[in-house]
Every structure is written in C-alpha cells, then in structure tokens.
Amino acid sequence: MGTAVAVKIDTETKDRMKRLATAKRRSTHWLMKEAIGQYIEREEKRESFRQDALKAWDEYQATGLHVTAEEADAWLASWGNENELPVPVCHK
C-alpha cells in the first residue's frame, strides 16, 4: 500500500497528461507513478555515475595512475576486431 502525495501542476500539463493517459488506456495516476519511478531510477544511476567519477578522481589524485585518452581510444577501437588490443595498463 502506498502513501498519497499531492502535486500541483498547471492546467496545460494536466490536460496533456489526460490526453496521453487516454491514448495509452491508462489512468493519469498510473502515468504519474510511472514518470516518478523512471525519474528516480534515472537520477539514481546518474548519482551513482557521479560518485564513481569522484572516487576515480580521488584515486587518481592519490596514486597518479592513469591511461591516456589515446590509449583508451585505441583499445576501444580494437574491440571486436581480429587484432583486439589488451586492456591498457595504468601508469604514472
């Protein structure tokens, strides 16, 4: 069971939502739940990516280990080819 939450939206958005709900044969309630769920999932992934980037930056600052953009690009460009390159080794 969920908890009711009130959201104030402008008339144009409400009308657009009603039209979409009718076209999809869903309720406006379903559309709102779906939209909120998708937004939260997307933003959680974005925040996880941001946290991973900050962690990688901290690790680089502490160790100096890295691969150059050219090394990474060459490796990625070789994926799926007969002469696929090995993973580049981190260096200072």
N, C-alpha and C positions, 0 to 999 in steps of 0.2 A: 504494500500500500504506500502511496506517495503522499507528499505534503503539498497542499495548494499554495501557489505563489501568484500574486497579481503583477501583471506587467502592463504599463500604459504604452500604447502605440498610437501613432497618428492614423487618421481615417483612411488615408490612401494605402498605407501598409496593411491595415485591416481588410480593406476591400481586395487588395491583391492576394492576400492570404486566403480569403474566402473563395476567390476565383480559382486559385491553384488547388485548394482542397477539393473543390467540386470536380475539377478536371482529373484529379488523381483518385477520386472517390474515397477520400479520407476526410477526417474531421480536422478542423483548424487546431484542435487540441493535439492531435497526432502530429501535424506539421510542426507545431511549436516544440514538442518534445523531441522530435527528430532533429530539428535545427539546433536546439540547445545541445543535444548529445553529440552531434557532429562537430559543433564548435568546440566543445570541451575536449573531445578526442584530438582534434587538430592542434589546439593550443597546448595540450599536454605533450604532444610529440614535439612541437616547436620548442617548448621549455626544456624538454629532455635534450634536444639537439643543442640548445644554448648552453646548458650545463656541461655537456660533453665537450663543447668548444672551449669553455672556460677552464675545464680540467686539463685539456690538451695544452692550452696556453700556459697554465701554471707549470705543467710538466716540462714544457719546452724551456721556460724561464729557469727552472731548477737544473735541468740537465744539458740544455743546448742541443740535444739530439733532434735531428730532423731529416727529411728528404726534400730535395728541391722540387719546384713545380715541374721543371723539365724531366726529372727522374720519374715523378709520379705520372706525368702525361705520357711518357714513352711506355711505361709499364701498362697503363690503362689502354693505350692504343694497340698494344700487342695482344690483348685478351681475345681469345677465340681463334688466333692465328696459329699456324703450324709452329712458328718460332716464338711462342709466348715467352716473354721475359720472366725471370724470377722476381719475387717481391723485392723492391729496393730495400737496402739495408740503411737504417738510420745512422747518421754520422754527425759530427760537430762541424 
